[in-house]
């Protein structure tokens, strides 16, 4: 299926010869005073039909796409995504797109959770607590802070990263932007972070089992909403020594085994969250042309007990593949409580 493309032309710029040689059997050209239909026969003859009418020019497709983040926002310049003129750097276009699409999912998820009563309405005295786990250069941390503030949310955002240099750099940027009262950075390991309260936990491309650390920490600290975009997956891939038949047809090829392990890892992560009381779904948050790591696990704490079939499917999957996910070890007690309560 070809992608549909709409373009406007000044009449003198329309190259009819190129259209006739484009390989299409039917061509429709519309203008404000009528239209021209061209049909190419099997004998490669062009049958032309002209029709006079008054047509209104439609320029809706020419509108600039609404952006959640203004490229000239000072924070984008400070973190190195925009240049001094307020334009997104070519080398940072993909990162900008990833962050923006993440926000497109974050904001409505938070709003829905508030409306459903899963999160209390934020106030100045008790703002929405958001923790970015494995924040790195804090593109997403600052973007989340700035965007949610612009939408009228009271927020307190914390970025956690094990590297002290990341904390120092990001804290300096926050101070420079004058937002240190509502955003802070900590140099801590995710699994041992001392943050005592969280409403929303986010993680963008935390490497390998760091994603499991992020999910486990969030669940153990009562996060009501999780949005996690995993990165590389190596743990289960290394555990799969012998595949149940007929899956050996896939796992005998390294590339296909890697992709299968990716799917298996995230499916089990989502199911574990469901078992411990989260409503979960796994979605694509940005196009594959921007990053191959474009899967997001979205989870909202509802406290609903799992169905026996949910637990059975999970246990059967572990048995069939003879694997034990890191997340199942990190949340062993939480899973146990859910299974026996």
N, C-alpha and C positions, 0 to 999 in steps of 0.2 A: 504493500500500500504506500503510495507516494504521499509525502507531506504536503498539505494544502498551504500555498503561499499567496498572499494578496499584496499587490503593489499598485501604486498610482503612477501614471506616466503623463508627462506633457505630450500632446499629440505628435510633435515633431521627433520625440525621442522613442516612440514605439517602433520597434524593429519587427515588422510583419514577416520578413523573410526568415528570421530566426525562429519565429513561432511556427511557421510552416515546416521547418526542418527539425522541430523539437521532438518528434516522435508521437505526438498526441493525435488521436483520430478526430477529436472534436475540440474546437477552440471558440470561446465566446469573448468578444471584446465589447465592452460597454463604454459609452461616453454620454455626456449630458444631453446630446440631441438624438440619441438612438443607440443601436447596437449592430454588431456585425458577427454573424455566425459562419464559421468555416468548418466544413466536414471533409476530411481526407478519405477518399474512396480506396478500395483495395488495389485499384490501378494507379494509385498515387495522384489522382486528380483532385483539385481543390474546388469544392462546390461552395460558393459564397452567397450568403443571404443577408441583405441589408434591411434594417427596419428603423423607421423614424418614430421617435417618441421623446418625451421629456423625462429625463432621469435625474434624480438628486444625487450629487456626489456624496459618498459616505467615507469619512475620514476617521472613523472610530478606531480602525486598526492601526492608525498612525500615532495614537496617543502614547505618551511615555508611560512605561510600566510604573505603577505605584511602588515606591520603595519604603520599607520600614525604617531603614537607616539612611539618613542624609549623608552622602559621601563626604560632605564638607564638615561633618561633626568633628569637633576637636579631638575626641577620643580616638577616632579612626586614624587621624594623623599621628597621634601619640603612640599608637600600637603598631604603626607602620603599614596600615592597609591603604590609606590615602596619601597622596603627595601633598606638598605645601600649597598647591592650588586647589585642593579639595577634590581631586579626581582619584578614583580607585586605580591603584597601580596595576599594570597588566599582569605582573607576577602574583598579585593577590586577589585577582578576580574570583578564582575558585573558592578561596577562603571566605571572601565576602559573601558569595552566594550560599555557601554552606551555613554560615552564621545566620544570614537572613532567613533562609528556609527553616532553620531550627526555630527561630523566633515565631515564624508563621504558625508553627504547631504549639509552641510553648504558651503563647498568650491565650488562645481559645481554650486550651486544656485547663489552665489555671482558672479562667473565668467559669468554665463549666463545673469545676470542682468546688468553687465558692458557691455557685448557685445551688448545687446539690447538697451543700452543707458538709462536704468532706474537709473543706478548709474554711476557717472562720474569716469573715470579712476583715481585711487588713485595716488597721488604724494607725495614726501617727504614733500612738503609745505602744502598739503591738503590730509592727509592720510584718509584711510577708517575708519569711525567712527563706532565702534561696542559697544553696551551697553548690558551687561548681567544683566537682571533684576531679583532680588532675588537671588544673586550669592552664598550666603551661604559660604561654604568653598572654593569656587572659583575653583573647579576642572575644570569646563568647561571654565571659564574665562581665566585661565592660558593656558589651552590646545588650545583654539582658538587663543590666542596671539602667542604662540610658533609655532603652525602649519602654520598659515597664513604667518608669517614672513619667515618660511622655504620655503614657496611657492613663495616668492618674492613680497608679498603685502606690501605696506606701510600701517601701521595700528596704530590706537589709540583706545585702549580698556579700557572701564570703567565698573567696577563691582559695582552694587548698592545693598545694603542690609540694612535693618532697624537697624541691631544690630551693635553697636559701636565696640564690641569685634571682630566681623568678619572683620570690616574695619582695625582695628589695626593689627590683625593677618596677613591678606592678604597683607597689605601694607609692613609689616616687611619682608614677603617672597619676595615680589617684589624688595625691597631694597637689600636683601641678594643676589638675582639673578642678580642684576645690570640692571633691566629693568624698573625702575620707570619712565623713560622719556616717555615710550610708553604704560604704563598700570597704572591705578590708581583705587582706591577704595573709595566709598563714603558711609557714614552712613545716608541714607535717606529713607523715605517711597517712594515706587515706584511712586505712583500717584502724589507726590509733588516734585519729583526730579527736580533739577535746571539745569540739563544738557541742553545745548542750541542747540545741533546739533547731529543728529544720522542718519547714513545710514542703519545700520543693527541692529535690536533688537532681542535678543535671551533670552529664558527663559527655563530652564530645571527643571520641577517639582515644579513650584511655587504653593504653596498649595491653593486649592479651588479657591476663588475669587481673590486671588493674581494674578492668570493667567489673569483674566479679567482686573485687574489693569495694568498688563504688556502690554496687547494688546492695551488697550485704550491709555496708555501713548505713546506707539510707534506710533499709528495712529495719535494722536493729535500733535506729534512732527515731523511728516513728514518722518518717517522711510520708506525706499524704500523696505526693505526686512524684513520679520518677520519669525522666526523659533521658535515655541513654542511647548514644550512637556508638556501638562497639567498634574496635579497630581490628587488629590482626588476631587470629585464633590459632593457638598452637597446642593448647593443652589436650583437647580431645583427639586432635589429629595424631599426637604422639601415643595416645592410649590405644588407638585402633590398630591392633596387630593382625587380627584375623576377622574378616567381615562375614556376617551371616549371609548365606546364599539366598538369592542370586546377586546380592549387593557387591560381591567381589568384582563384578564387571565394571563397577565404578571405581572402587578403591584401588584397583591394580594400576590405575593411571594417577600419577602424583597430583596433577592439576585438579582432576575431578575429585580425588580424595580430599584435597584441601577445601574445595568448595562444599563438598558434602559435610565435612567437619564443621565448617562455618555455620551451615544451616542447622545442623544438629545442636551445636553449642547454643545458638540463640533460641532455638525452639525449647530446649531444656531450661534456659534462663527464664523465659516467659512462663513456662509451666510451673516452675518453682515459685515464682511470684504469685501466680494464680492460687497455688496450694496454700500459701500463707496469707491469703486475704486480699490480693490485688486484682482489679480488673485489668487485663493486659491485652495489648495488641502489638503486632510487629508490622511496621510500615516502612515505605521508602520516603525519606525526608528530603532528598535532593536528587537531581538527575545523575545518572552514572557518568556523564561526561565531565562532571565536576569532581567526583571522587568515587572510586570503586567501593569504598566503605560507606554506603549510603543507607544502611538499615538502621531503623530506630526502634527500640523497645519502649513503649509508652505504658505506664502503669499508674493506676489510681487506687488508693487504699479505700476499700469499701467494707472490709471485715467479713465479707460473705464467705461461708465455709465451702470448701471444695466439694464437688460431687464425687462419689466413689469412683466413677468412671475417669475423672480427672487424675486421681491418684493412681488408678490401675494403669492408665496409659503411660504415665510417667515411669512407673516401676517397670513396666514391660519394656519400655525403650532402653532403660539402663541395662536390663537383663539381656536383651537381644544384642546390644552392641558391646556389652561387657565393659562399660565405662563408668567413671564416677566423676562428675563435674566438680570443679573447685567450689562453685557456688553452693553445691549440696553439702559440702563440708563446712563452709563458712556459716551456713544457715541451718545446720543440722538440728539444733535445739528448737528453732522456730518451726521447722518442718515437722519435727516430732510432736510438738504441742498441737499443731494443726491436725495432724493425723489421729491424735488420741483424744482430742477434746470433743 
